[in-house]
C-alpha cells in the first residue's frame, strides 16, 4: 500500500514520523527504500539496533567518549556495583524510548527498586548534575556534508524537555 500510495502521489521520499515507523521502514534494504524504489530517510536497521538501544549504544561508545557510569537495569549485580560506586540519585530510563518519556530520578534505594520494577528494559546511570545545563546534540551527514546542531534543554523529573534553546556558538 505504501508503494501504490507513493506512486500515485508522486512521492520522492518517505520520512518516518515516529520510532516504530523508523524501525519498520529501516529494514527495507541498505539504504532503506520502498519496494518501488522510493527512498526512506532514516538510519539503516543495523545502526538502529546498536544506537537505538541506550545500553548497547553506551557500551559501544565506552572508552571513546566520556560517559556517566551506567548499568543494565536487569543486571542486579551491575546495578549493585553502580549503587556502590555512585550512590543516589541515579537515573532510570527505558533502553528504547524517545524524548526521555521514561526518565526517572531515584533519590533513594527504595525509589530505585520501585522504578526498576516498573521498567520493562531499564538502563541505570549516574545522575549528572545539570547546574550548567543539559545539551542534546544531533549530527546529520550524508557523506558529502555534515551538520551538527546542539540545543540546551531543561528536563523535569518526568523526562520530556520543556524548554530548548539553540546556540550558534561553534564551541558549544
Backbone as CSV, one residue per row, in Angstrom:
resi,resn,N_x,N_y,N_z,CA_x,CA_y,CA_z,C_x,C_y,C_z
1,UNK,0.811,-1.197,0.000,0.000,0.000,0.000,0.854,1.261,0.000
2,UNK,1.934,1.267,0.771,2.821,2.438,0.749,3.356,2.676,-0.653
3,UNK,3.683,1.592,-1.359,4.241,1.722,-2.697,3.233,2.317,-3.676
4,UNK,2.016,1.818,-3.664,0.971,2.322,-4.561,0.674,3.779,-4.221
5,UNK,0.574,4.077,-2.933,0.311,5.440,-2.495,1.436,6.372,-2.930
6,UNK,2.686,5.948,-2.758,3.814,6.811,-3.114,3.850,7.073,-4.616
7,UNK,3.489,6.091,-5.438,3.482,6.280,-6.890,2.339,7.199,-7.314
8,UNK,1.163,7.019,-6.731,0.014,7.838,-7.128,0.144,9.283,-6.659
9,UNK,0.877,9.508,-5.594,1.066,10.865,-5.080,2.394,11.478,-5.526
10,UNK,3.153,10.766,-6.331,4.458,11.228,-6.819,5.389,11.579,-5.654
11,UNK,5.521,10.651,-4.731,6.357,10.841,-3.546,7.818,10.634,-3.928
12,UNK,8.666,11.593,-3.559,10.101,11.486,-3.835,10.849,10.765,-2.727
13,UNK,10.334,10.833,-1.502,10.989,10.187,-0.366,9.980,10.063,0.768
14,UNK,10.234,9.109,1.667,9.400,8.916,2.843,10.264,9.188,4.069
15,UNK,9.758,10.027,4.951,10.442,10.322,6.211,9.564,9.790,7.343
16,UNK,10.009,8.742,8.041,9.202,8.205,9.139,8.951,9.275,10.196
17,UNK,7.736,9.289,10.741,7.368,10.305,11.718,7.426,9.829,13.148
18,UNK,7.749,8.548,13.362,7.813,8.017,14.720,8.860,6.904,14.758
19,UNK,9.298,6.571,15.962,10.291,5.492,16.094,9.768,4.154,15.578
20,UNK,8.518,3.756,15.889,8.044,2.477,15.341,8.080,2.442,13.807
21,UNK,7.721,3.545,13.171,7.800,3.611,11.704,9.247,3.495,11.242
22,UNK,10.127,4.195,11.915,11.537,4.183,11.532,12.116,2.768,11.655
23,UNK,11.821,2.082,12.765,12.347,0.722,12.945,11.817,-0.218,11.867
24,UNK,10.558,-0.086,11.511,9.958,-0.960,10.492,10.518,-0.644,9.109
25,UNK,10.536,0.629,8.736,10.971,1.005,7.391,12.482,0.867,7.198
26,UNK,13.253,0.911,8.272,14.717,0.778,8.154,15.111,-0.597,7.621
27,UNK,14.230,-1.555,7.709,14.515,-2.927,7.265,14.316,-3.124,5.762
28,UNK,13.925,-2.061,5.061,13.695,-2.155,3.625,14.972,-1.885,2.837
29,UNK,16.018,-2.619,3.127,17.244,-2.529,2.342,18.300,-1.637,2.943
30,UNK,19.382,-1.519,2.200,20.525,-0.738,2.645,21.086,0.044,1.455
31,UNK,20.764,1.323,1.340,19.933,2.149,2.206,18.457,1.785,2.050
32,UNK,17.636,2.133,3.059,16.225,1.752,3.008,15.485,2.390,1.825
33,UNK,14.704,1.560,1.126,13.859,2.013,0.014,12.590,1.176,0.018
34,UNK,11.480,1.794,-0.357,10.248,1.037,-0.537,10.434,0.110,-1.727
35,UNK,9.636,-0.948,-1.835,9.804,-1.889,-2.953,9.822,-1.230,-4.332
36,UNK,9.105,-0.131,-4.524,9.102,0.569,-5.815,10.284,1.500,-6.011
37,UNK,11.180,1.576,-5.024,12.386,2.390,-5.165,12.384,3.712,-4.434
38,UNK,11.258,4.117,-3.836,11.208,5.397,-3.131,12.101,5.315,-1.890
39,UNK,13.058,6.244,-1.754,13.957,6.193,-0.587,13.239,6.514,0.722
40,UNK,13.689,5.835,1.777,13.209,6.085,3.132,14.342,6.816,3.853
41,UNK,14.053,8.003,4.365,15.071,8.830,5.001,15.151,8.476,6.487
42,UNK,15.994,7.509,6.792,16.243,7.115,8.182,17.510,6.267,8.216
43,UNK,17.991,6.005,9.405,19.170,5.171,9.546,18.833,3.743,9.129
44,UNK,19.884,3.008,8.829,19.697,1.607,8.454,19.424,0.771,9.705
45,UNK,18.827,-0.401,9.507,18.398,-1.267,10.610,19.544,-1.602,11.574
46,UNK,20.715,-1.936,11.060,21.840,-2.296,11.919,22.261,-1.157,12.830
47,UNK,22.249,0.039,12.300,22.591,1.221,13.091,21.583,1.391,14.225
48,UNK,20.292,1.268,13.894,19.247,1.437,14.903,19.318,0.366,15.980
49,UNK,19.689,-0.855,15.602,19.798,-1.925,16.597,20.845,-1.584,17.647
50,UNK,21.956,-1.006,17.217,23.023,-0.654,18.155,22.754,0.655,18.870
51,UNK,22.472,1.703,18.112,22.408,3.038,18.704,21.001,3.453,19.145
52,UNK,19.975,2.687,18.777,18.625,2.961,19.247,18.363,2.368,20.616
53,UNK,19.283,1.561,21.096,19.209,0.957,22.424,20.255,1.680,23.281
54,UNK,19.800,2.406,24.284,20.715,3.232,25.084,21.857,2.413,25.696
55,UNK,21.566,1.188,26.161,22.608,0.376,26.793,23.650,-0.081,25.773
56,UNK,23.221,-0.630,24.630,24.206,-1.082,23.638,24.955,0.108,23.043
57,UNK,24.274,1.243,22.925,24.945,2.467,22.446,26.052,2.872,23.418
58,UNK,25.731,2.896,24.706,26.726,3.309,25.697,27.882,2.320,25.759
59,UNK,27.591,1.007,25.637,28.680,0.017,25.613,29.577,0.251,24.408
60,UNK,28.976,0.562,23.262,29.740,0.789,22.029,30.616,2.050,22.146
61,UNK,30.091,3.066,22.828,30.810,4.334,22.952,31.782,4.385,24.133
62,UNK,31.673,3.418,25.054,32.539,3.397,26.238,34.009,3.412,25.826
63,UNK,34.763,4.300,26.445,36.189,4.421,26.141,36.473,5.355,24.971
64,UNK,35.432,5.736,24.234,35.602,6.639,23.085,35.134,8.047,23.407
65,UNK,34.101,8.143,24.248,33.606,9.437,24.718,33.352,9.327,26.217
66,UNK,33.340,10.465,26.877,33.098,10.475,28.316,31.620,10.159,28.577
67,UNK,31.369,9.173,29.411,30.006,8.760,29.732,29.817,8.722,31.240
68,UNK,28.596,8.925,31.667,28.264,8.697,33.071,28.323,7.191,33.317
69,UNK,28.744,6.758,34.499,28.718,5.321,34.796,27.292,4.785,34.606
70,UNK,27.171,3.550,34.099,25.856,3.001,33.763,25.833,1.497,33.974
71,UNK,24.599,0.950,33.994,24.404,-0.493,34.123,23.085,-0.870,33.474
72,UNK,23.007,-2.107,33.036,21.753,-2.677,32.562,20.875,-2.870,33.793
73,UNK,19.690,-2.279,33.798,18.811,-2.344,34.955,18.308,-3.740,35.287
74,UNK,18.455,-4.692,34.368,18.050,-6.078,34.633,19.207,-6.889,35.229
75,UNK,20.400,-6.294,35.270,21.587,-6.949,35.825,21.744,-6.504,37.282
76,UNK,21.186,-7.289,38.202,21.183,-6.931,39.622,22.582,-6.652,40.145
77,UNK,23.524,-7.491,39.754,24.910,-7.319,40.201,25.492,-5.999,39.669
78,UNK,25.242,-5.709,38.400,25.729,-4.467,37.801,25.122,-3.239,38.457
79,UNK,23.819,-3.298,38.761,23.150,-2.178,39.434,23.714,-2.003,40.840
80,UNK,23.924,-3.118,41.566,24.502,-3.039,42.917,25.878,-2.378,42.885
81,UNK,26.694,-2.735,41.894,28.028,-2.128,41.754,27.913,-0.635,41.461
82,UNK,26.944,-0.260,40.617,26.733,1.158,40.288,26.308,1.931,41.533
83,UNK,25.425,1.352,42.339,24.990,1.999,43.581,26.184,2.194,44.509
84,UNK,27.041,1.172,44.633,28.239,1.294,45.481,29.172,2.380,44.959
85,UNK,29.310,2.445,43.626,30.222,3.407,43.014,29.692,4.833,43.083
86,UNK,28.400,5.022,42.813,27.853,6.372,42.643,26.893,6.814,43.735
87,UNK,26.263,5.863,44.415,25.220,6.229,45.362,24.010,6.784,44.625
88,UNK,23.137,7.448,45.363,21.955,8.071,44.774,22.179,9.571,44.730
89,UNK,21.542,10.298,43.863,20.498,9.860,42.948,21.066,9.118,41.735
90,UNK,20.208,8.277,41.153,20.507,7.565,39.915,19.354,7.807,38.942
91,UNK,19.655,7.745,37.669,18.654,7.933,36.622,18.262,6.562,36.083
92,UNK,16.962,6.350,35.926,16.450,5.115,35.333,15.631,5.520,34.125
93,UNK,15.874,4.867,32.997,15.095,5.123,31.790,15.061,3.852,30.965
94,UNK,14.072,3.741,30.111,13.967,2.580,29.240,15.104,2.604,28.226
95,UNK,15.608,1.410,27.916,16.694,1.307,26.945,16.254,1.806,25.571
96,UNK,15.024,1.560,25.216,14.478,2.017,23.929,13.283,2.905,24.197
97,UNK,13.470,4.188,24.026,12.373,5.146,24.130,12.874,6.476,23.599
98,UNK,11.947,7.322,23.245,12.354,8.631,22.745,11.842,9.720,23.668
99,UNK,12.484,10.861,23.585,12.029,12.010,24.339,12.154,11.881,25.843
100,UNK,12.912,10.937,26.301,13.112,10.729,27.743,11.796,10.550,28.487
101,UNK,10.780,9.995,27.811,9.468,9.850,28.451,9.489,8.894,29.626
102,UNK,10.468,8.016,29.703,10.533,7.064,30.821,11.561,7.481,31.866
103,UNK,12.064,8.665,31.767,13.113,9.193,32.640,12.620,9.315,34.082
104,UNK,13.329,8.687,35.013,13.007,8.784,36.439,14.303,9.030,37.213
105,UNK,14.220,9.778,38.284,15.374,10.015,39.152,15.102,9.346,40.492
106,UNK,15.911,8.345,40.813,15.784,7.640,42.100,16.706,8.323,43.095
107,UNK,16.099,8.952,44.084,16.875,9.675,45.087,17.169,8.814,46.307
108,UNK,16.693,7.554,46.272,16.942,6.614,47.369,16.912,5.198,46.803
109,UNK,17.446,4.256,47.551,17.432,2.864,47.079,16.017,2.296,47.014
110,UNK,15.108,2.636,47.950,13.732,2.156,47.786,13.088,2.688,46.484
111,UNK,13.323,3.943,46.156,12.786,4.504,44.913,13.397,3.780,43.713
112,UNK,14.676,3.479,43.776,15.348,2.747,42.699,14.659,1.402,42.481
113,UNK,14.365,0.691,43.542,13.712,-0.613,43.432,12.341,-0.477,42.768
114,UNK,11.576,0.544,43.126,10.253,0.770,42.532,10.386,1.060,41.039
115,UNK,11.291,1.972,40.686,11.442,2.354,39.280,11.939,1.176,38.440
116,UNK,12.832,0.366,38.977,13.320,-0.810,38.248,12.196,-1.816,38.032
117,UNK,11.332,-1.973,39.021,10.213,-2.911,38.897,9.204,-2.426,37.853
118,UNK,9.056,-1.118,37.713,8.104,-0.548,36.749,8.612,-0.591,35.309
119,UNK,9.919,-0.610,35.126,10.505,-0.520,33.783,10.551,-1.886,33.100
120,UNK,10.367,-1.881,31.780,10.449,-3.125,31.009,11.899,-3.505,30.741
121,UNK,12.666,-2.561,30.214,14.088,-2.775,29.913,14.864,-1.557,30.407
122,UNK,15.141,-1.493,31.696,15.750,-0.279,32.241,17.259,-0.162,32.015
123,UNK,17.670,1.070,31.842,19.080,1.464,31.880,19.203,2.313,33.136
124,UNK,20.251,2.090,33.904,20.502,2.885,35.103,21.830,3.597,34.891
125,UNK,21.846,4.882,35.194,23.106,5.616,35.066,23.235,6.620,36.191
126,UNK,24.471,7.029,36.424,24.736,8.040,37.441,24.011,9.326,37.057
127,UNK,23.537,10.023,38.054,22.884,11.313,37.849,23.948,12.334,37.490
128,UNK,23.704,13.106,36.461,24.648,14.156,36.046,24.090,15.490,36.521
129,UNK,24.873,16.179,37.323,24.467,17.494,37.794,24.312,18.401,36.591
130,UNK,23.135,18.966,36.440,22.900,19.822,35.277,22.945,21.312,35.633
131,UNK,23.764,21.650,36.625,23.876,23.050,37.039,24.273,23.952,35.875
132,UNK,25.021,23.412,34.928,25.439,24.198,33.761,24.556,23.921,32.554
133,UNK,23.499,23.144,32.736,22.557,22.855,31.661,22.779,21.481,31.058
134,UNK,21.740,21.002,30.403,21.833,19.754,29.654,21.706,20.105,28.184
135,UNK,22.540,19.473,27.369,22.527,19.739,25.942,22.267,18.453,25.175
136,UNK,21.471,18.548,24.150,21.296,17.451,23.207,22.017,17.843,21.937
137,UNK,22.641,16.863,21.312,23.408,17.129,20.100,22.968,16.154,19.024
138,UNK,22.766,16.663,17.825,22.452,15.822,16.680,23.427,16.109,15.560
139,UNK,23.862,15.079,14.882,24.770,15.245,13.741,24.112,14.602,12.534
140,UNK,24.001,15.356,11.472,23.381,14.883,10.241,24.442,14.862,9.151
141,UNK,24.527,13.749,8.438,25.543,13.623,7.392,25.055,12.668,6.324
142,UNK,25.415,12.956,5.079,25.108,12.015,4.000,26.382,11.634,3.249
143,UNK,27.522,11.894,3.852,28.789,11.579,3.213,29.390,12.767,2.485
144,UNK,28.541,13.666,1.968,29.067,14.834,1.265,29.028,16.087,2.133
145,UNK,28.280,16.032,3.230,28.250,17.158,4.156,27.960,16.637,5.550
146,UNK,28.271,17.452,6.533,27.926,17.129,7.919,27.449,18.409,8.583
147,UNK,26.380,18.322,9.320,25.841,19.468,10.038,25.528,19.022,11.453
148,UNK,25.992,19.782,12.417,25.715,19.465,13.816,24.768,20.513,14.377
149,UNK,23.872,20.072,15.226,23.034,21.007,15.970,23.184,20.652,17.446
150,UNK,23.135,21.656,18.275,23.182,21.441,19.715,22.153,22.363,20.336
151,UNK,21.411,21.859,21.291,20.480,22.736,21.972,20.444,22.407,23.450
152,UNK,20.301,23.471,24.211,20.226,23.345,25.663,18.801,22.963,26.027
153,UNK,18.675,22.008,26.938,17.351,21.527,27.338,17.152,21.715,28.836
154,UNK,15.919,21.784,29.223,15.560,21.697,30.633,14.653,20.491,30.742
155,UNK,15.010,19.560,31.610,14.266,18.319,31.757,13.709,18.267,33.170
156,UNK,12.427,17.979,33.284,11.790,17.794,34.589,11.968,16.339,35.005
157,UNK,11.568,15.992,36.235,11.677,14.617,36.714,10.927,13.628,35.836
158,UNK,9.912,14.086,35.095,9.161,13.173,34.233,9.859,12.959,32.894
159,UNK,10.880,13.721,32.579,11.710,13.428,31.430,11.629,14.324,30.228
160,UNK,10.463,14.560,29.630,10.472,15.319,28.377,11.010,16.731,28.556
161,UNK,11.670,17.226,27.525,12.152,18.607,27.553,10.953,19.541,27.639
162,UNK,11.083,20.574,28.415,10.025,21.574,28.441,10.569,22.933,28.026
163,UNK,11.843,22.964,27.690,12.454,24.197,27.212,13.665,23.825,26.377
164,UNK,13.866,24.473,25.263,15.062,24.251,24.451,15.539,25.588,23.908
165,UNK,16.834,25.714,23.752,17.430,26.944,23.252,18.541,26.569,22.292
166,UNK,18.559,27.148,21.110,19.629,26.833,20.164,20.792,27.789,20.394
167,UNK,21.970,27.336,19.986,23.168,28.143,20.126,23.964,28.082,18.837
168,UNK,24.404,29.211,18.365,25.242,29.248,17.164,26.725,29.285,17.530
169,UNK,27.028,29.185,18.805,28.388,29.198,19.297,29.086,27.904,18.853
170,UNK,30.115,28.007,18.007,30.796,26.842,17.458,31.422,25.981,18.541
171,UNK,31.881,26.572,19.651,32.479,25.796,20.724,31.442,24.898,21.399
172,UNK,30.204,25.338,21.450,29.140,24.515,22.019,28.916,23.324,21.106
